[in-house]
Amino acid sequence: MKVTSIRLVAVGAVATLALAACGSGSSGGSGAAATGGTVKVGIKFDQPGLGLKTGSTYTGFDVDVANYIAKELGFTPEFVEAVSSQRETLISSGQVKYIVGTYSITDSRKQKVSFAGPYFIAGQDLLVRSDETAITGPDSLTGKRLCSVKGSTSAANLQKKYPGINLQEYNTYTLCVDALKAGSVDALTTDNTILAGYAAQEQNKGKLKVVGTTFSTENYGVGLKKGDTAFCDQVTTALNKFIDSGEWQKSVDKNLGPAGFKPGPGNPPKPAPCS
C-alpha cells in the first residue's frame, strides 16, 4: 500500500509540473499572448532607423513599436530576424508570434497572414550615388541596374510598370547598399523610410542620396497568425495607445529625424479594426 501511494503522489507531481510548464510564456500558437513570459518577435536586423541589430542591441522605429506592443501585452520579446522572403513562413509555422518589420499590408499577403494596423504610411523611392544625375525617378530606370530585396513589394511594383529595368535581387538591403556603393548596381528601391536610414548612416554620408520622388503607398502593419482576431485586437489597442500617447512621434523624431525625414500624408494613421 505504501509503495502504491508513493507512486500515485509521484505521478501527480509530474502532471502538475507538466501543466505548469505548458502555462509558461509561449512564442507561437493562436489567441491572446500569455503574460509574464518570453515571446519570439520578428524584426529586421539590417535597417538603420527602423530595425537594426548592433551586437546585442536592437534600435529603430519598428523596434520601438515591437517593444511597446510587448510591454502593453505583458511579455518580454525575444527578437528573431525576419527576412522579407521568410515572413509568412515564420508566422504561419509559429516560429514568431508577430512581426514588425516594414511589413506592407497587401491583399496577397492577407491570404496567408493577418495584420494589425497600419501604424505607418511610407512610399517607395530610389537610393542612388550622390553624383548620380541621370536617375530622377522610376521612368528613368530603363536599362539601369536596379537592386531590390527578394520577397519585397518594391521589385514587383516596378517590374509591372517598367519592364525595361534590369532587376537584381539580394537577400538583404545591406547587400544592395554595398553593391550600390561599389558600382555593381545603379539604384536601390524600397520604402523611403528605409532608404533615408541608410543615407544617414555615418559610413554612407556624402556617398548616397534619396531621389525624393515617391511612387507608391506602403501601409506598414504588424503581421500575425491568420485569423487570430483576439490577438489582433490586443495589438491594435496597443498601436492606438502608442500613437495617441505621443510615443509614435517621439520614436519617429528619434530614429528618422536625424536623416531629415518627415512622415508623408496620412501619418500617423488610424489602425483598422481587425476582421
PyMOL commands that set and color helices and strands:
alter all, ss='L'
color gray80, all
select helices_A, chain A and resi 2-22+61-73+84-92+109-111+138-140+153-161+173-182+192-200+202-204+229-244+247-255+257-259
alter helices_A, ss='H'
color red, helices_A
select strands_A, chain A and resi 38-43+46-47+51-54+57-59+76-81+98-99+113-122+124-129+145-149+166-170+187-191+208-210+218-225
alter strands_A, ss='S'
color yellow, strands_A
deselect
rebuild
show_as cartoon
